[in-house]
Amino acid sequence: RKEVEQDPGPFNVPEGATVAFNCTYSNSASQSFFWYRQDCRKEPKLLMSVYSSGNEDGRFTAQLNRASQYISLLIRDSKLSDSATYLCVVNTDSSNTGKLIFGQGTTLQVKP
Amino acid sequence: DADVTQTPRNRITKTGKRIMLECSQTKGHDRMYWYRQDPGLGLRLIYYSFDVKDINKGEISDGYSVSRQAQAKFSLSLESAIPNQTALYFCATSKTGSSYEQYFGPGTRLTVT
């Protein structure tokens, strides 16, 4: 079983739609959680951290459910520029080493 | 100007050859990482370094070695390349205290034939 699992998609949605991605992680001792974004043939970039209380950044909302060991990302009012692969990332190391476990990513295609 | 640069960007090499991938950064970060990305597998950590004298193995270090020549430079070597090392390689940096906010270079696409 992979430590971090995501549905690879692709998710094809029209502009303006709301779309949600889920990610599950296997290690209940996981410390912190993130969403990174990766455009086609480009490097990953941090999109947002995921806090226990949930957090919002503009059209993006991230939530964490520790009991069920999943993380979600909600994108409202999708834009063409949101088309990318979204990587769920988990840290299981309490000693701040920066060792991250990456999911394989979920691909989003926003259509006009 | 790119803050994290990688050279070469693309490389095709033959089985058994030695190859070095280089990474430089101007962000002033102390921590540097090497990852590989394969379709369907996500990024996997090869090696990481907290400073010039601190090198640590990651999840998949077999077949690879690294050198931290300076705070700003971190190179990855494949001593004897094999076809299953064909992948997209990323270097990343972070600073102590914000280790999970990592800044990636543009990647090196390596093909071993």
Chai-1 contact restraints between the chains, C-beta under 6 A:
chainA,res_idxA,chainB,res_idxB,connection_type,confidence,min_distance_angstrom,max_distance_angstrom,comment,restraint_id
A,E43,B,F104,contact,1.0,0.0,6.0,A-B,restraint_1
A,E43,B,P106,contact,1.0,0.0,6.0,A-B,restraint_2
A,E43,B,G107,contact,1.0,0.0,6.0,A-B,restraint_3
A,P44,B,F104,contact,1.0,0.0,6.0,A-B,restraint_4
A,L46,B,E101,contact,1.0,0.0,6.0,A-B,restraint_5
A,N91,B,Y100,contact,1.0,0.0,6.0,A-B,restraint_6
A,N96,B,S99,contact,1.0,0.0,6.0,A-B,restraint_7
A,G98,B,R31,contact,1.0,0.0,6.0,A-B,restraint_8
A,G98,B,S94,contact,1.0,0.0,6.0,A-B,restraint_9
A,G98,B,S99,contact,1.0,0.0,6.0,A-B,restraint_10
A,F102,B,G42,contact,1.0,0.0,6.0,A-B,restraint_11
A,F102,B,L43,contact,1.0,0.0,6.0,A-B,restraint_12
A,G103,B,G42,contact,1.0,0.0,6.0,A-B,restraint_13
A,Q104,B,G40,contact,1.0,0.0,6.0,A-B,restraint_14
A,Q104,B,G42,contact,1.0,0.0,6.0,A-B,restraint_15
